[in-house]
Amino acid sequence: MDLDVTHAYVLTGGLLFAIGVTGFLARRNLIVMFLATELMFQGVILNLVGFGVRRGDLHGQAFALFLLVIAAVEAGVALGLVVLLFRRKGTLDADAWATMKG
């Protein structure tokens, strides 16, 4: 495969990851933080596919498939937690959950 295609995969994956990190650190809404985490997952998956294309084997694609399954499970758990947290405090602001009371 052409080296330029691999660079496009890796650069796009890195850009997605950087946007996800920026969104996670800049926002305080739990839903936006969750979506930023998913964007970081997608950036890593795209990089794995790009490196798999570069090597010419299916190891990157297989590992990307496993990460998609993990991301789907994480999405279900995270959305359940977000709903639970919203029901408890009535807000999705992460600062409302900064102090733990035991």
C-alpha positions, 0 to 999 in steps of 0.5 A: 500500500502507498505510504501516503495513505498510511500517513493520512490514516495516522494524521486523521487518527491523531487529529481525532485524538487531539480533538477528543483530549481538548474536548475532555479537558475543556468541558465540564458537562458529563455528556460532552466529556463522554463524547470526547472519550469516544472520539479519542477511542475512534482516533486510536482505532483509526491509527491501528487500522493505519498501522495495519495497512502499513504492515500489510497484515490484519493484526491492526484491524483485528485489534481495532475490532476488539477496541470497538467492542470495548468502546460499545461496552464502555458507552453502555456503562458510561451512559448508565452512570450519567443517567444515575448521576443526573437523577441524583443531583439534577445536573450534568456538571462535573464540578458538582461531583468534585467532592465526594461525601462518604 
